[in-house]
Amino acid sequence: MAFVITFPCQGEKAAECVEVCPVDCIAEGKDQFYIDPDICIDCGACQAVCPVDAIFHEEELLDEDMEYFEKAKKFFTT
């Protein structure tokens, strides 16, 4: 399981999450940051520091936020 960065990050890109990630699994995309679901160790450090509450555990995503999980997977496979 992994954490997922959702809509509130778009345009915000505060980067506190990048600074605290112990496995360096967060990368900056054109419009937001993304968490690599294959590397994320599910520690929650990123979620705790997100100033816009954009980070959720994969299991807690609402249906309308699942697109952000798919975007993250695609971001890291291209």
GIFENGI-V651518 format. One line per field, one symbol per residue. ss: DSSP state (A for helix, B for strand, O for the rest). phi: phi as a letter, one per 40 degrees, with the letter a starting at -180 (. if undefined). burial: I if it has 9 or more other C-alpha atoms within 8 Angstrom, else O. A space follows every 10 residues. Layout:
# GIFENGI-V651518
ss: ???
phi: ???
burial: ???
This chain:
# GIFENGI-V651518
ss: OOBBBOAAAO OOOOOAAAAA OOOOOBBBOO OOBBBOOOOO OOOOAAAAAO OOOOBBBAAA OOAAAAAAAA AAAAAAAO
phi: .acbcbddcd gcfcgdcccc ccbfbbbcbc bacbbcccbd cgcgdcccbc cbfbbbcdcc ccdccccccc ccccdcbb
burial: IIIIIIOIII OOIOOIIIOO IOOOIIIOOO OIIIIIIOOI OOOOIIIOOI OOOIIIIIOO IOOOIIOIIO OIIOIOOO
